[in-house]
Amino acid sequence: MEAKVGQFFDSVGSFFTGGDQIPWCDSDIVSGCEREVTEAEKGSSNEHKSECIMRLSWALVHSRRPEDVQRGIAMLEASLAGYSSSLQVRERLYLLSVGYYRSGDYSRSRQLVERCLEIAADWRQALTLKKMIEDKITRDGIIGIGIAVTAAGLLAGGIAAALSSQKK
């Protein structure tokens, strides 16, 4: 019985906190990737530079710092036009979707993940992200409705109290 009660409270807690399964990235990893890009710019092949930039973009959109996420989004958007391979485009679209998800732009994130799924309909990472986005949109809607109902109840209660005090 205790296990069921614990599971219930865990599910309620995760509903309100909006926990996700996307990994986070520490600032040490971001710094390491930035150093790697700087070193790669000193004479490495274009392919190696591109790989280093991709790792940095991944680290940035998975960062806990909003400014890093925004930087990652900008880097990915700037690099998206330069690739014709569907695999490379898919990877960048997915990372962009993660970035927009982390920044709270769920509609843009959903658009991008759907573009990923047009390229690879059975890609599990993208399918999981799409479900997380839809769950987040639903959860935010339910919380918003709850706040609106509570505000309306408080307003109605205040009006009722004011009217009852005037009748006395």
ChimeraX attribute file (.defattr): number of C-alpha atoms within 10 A of each C-alpha:
attribute: neighborCount
match mode: 1-to-1
recipient: residues
	/A:1	6
	/A:2	7
	/A:3	8
	/A:4	9
	/A:5	10
	/A:6	11
	/A:7	12
	/A:8	12
	/A:9	12
	/A:10	11
	/A:11	12
	/A:12	12
	/A:13	12
	/A:14	12
	/A:15	15
	/A:16	12
	/A:17	10
	/A:18	13
	/A:19	11
	/A:20	12
	/A:21	8
	/A:22	14
	/A:23	9
	/A:24	13
	/A:25	16
	/A:26	13
	/A:27	15
	/A:28	10
	/A:29	15
	/A:30	21
	/A:31	14
	/A:32	14
	/A:33	21
	/A:34	19
	/A:35	14
	/A:36	17
	/A:37	21
	/A:38	13
	/A:39	13
	/A:40	19
	/A:41	15
	/A:42	9
	/A:43	9
	/A:44	12
	/A:45	10
	/A:46	11
	/A:47	10
	/A:48	14
	/A:49	19
	/A:50	16
	/A:51	14
	/A:52	21
	/A:53	22
	/A:54	22
	/A:55	18
	/A:56	23
	/A:57	27
	/A:58	25
	/A:59	27
	/A:60	31
	/A:61	31
	/A:62	23
	/A:63	23
	/A:64	16
	/A:65	16
	/A:66	15
	/A:67	13
	/A:68	19
	/A:69	25
	/A:70	19
	/A:71	15
	/A:72	26
	/A:73	24
	/A:74	14
	/A:75	19
	/A:76	23
	/A:77	15
	/A:78	10
	/A:79	15
	/A:80	16
	/A:81	9
	/A:82	10
	/A:83	11
	/A:84	9
	/A:85	8
	/A:86	12
	/A:87	13
	/A:88	14
	/A:89	20
	/A:90	22
	/A:91	17
	/A:92	24
	/A:93	24
	/A:94	23
	/A:95	27
	/A:96	28
	/A:97	30
	/A:98	28
	/A:99	30
	/A:100	22
	/A:101	23
	/A:102	20
	/A:103	17
	/A:104	14
	/A:105	14
	/A:106	21
	/A:107	14
	/A:108	15
	/A:109	25
	/A:110	23
	/A:111	14
	/A:112	23
	/A:113	25
	/A:114	20
	/A:115	18
	/A:116	25
	/A:117	20
	/A:118	12
	/A:119	14
	/A:120	15
	/A:121	12
	/A:122	11
	/A:123	13
	/A:124	11
	/A:125	13
	/A:126	26
	/A:127	17
	/A:128	15
	/A:129	22
	/A:130	23
	/A:131	12
	/A:132	20
	/A:133	23
	/A:134	15
	/A:135	14
	/A:136	20
	/A:137	16
	/A:138	12
	/A:139	16
	/A:140	15
	/A:141	12
	/A:142	12
	/A:143	14
	/A:144	12
	/A:145	12
	/A:146	12
	/A:147	12
	/A:148	12
	/A:149	12
	/A:150	12
	/A:151	12
	/A:152	12
	/A:153	12
	/A:154	12
	/A:155	12
	/A:156	12
	/A:157	12
	/A:158	12
	/A:159	12
	/A:160	12
	/A:161	11
	/A:162	11
	/A:163	11
	/A:164	10
	/A:165	9
	/A:166	8
	/A:167	6
	/A:168	5
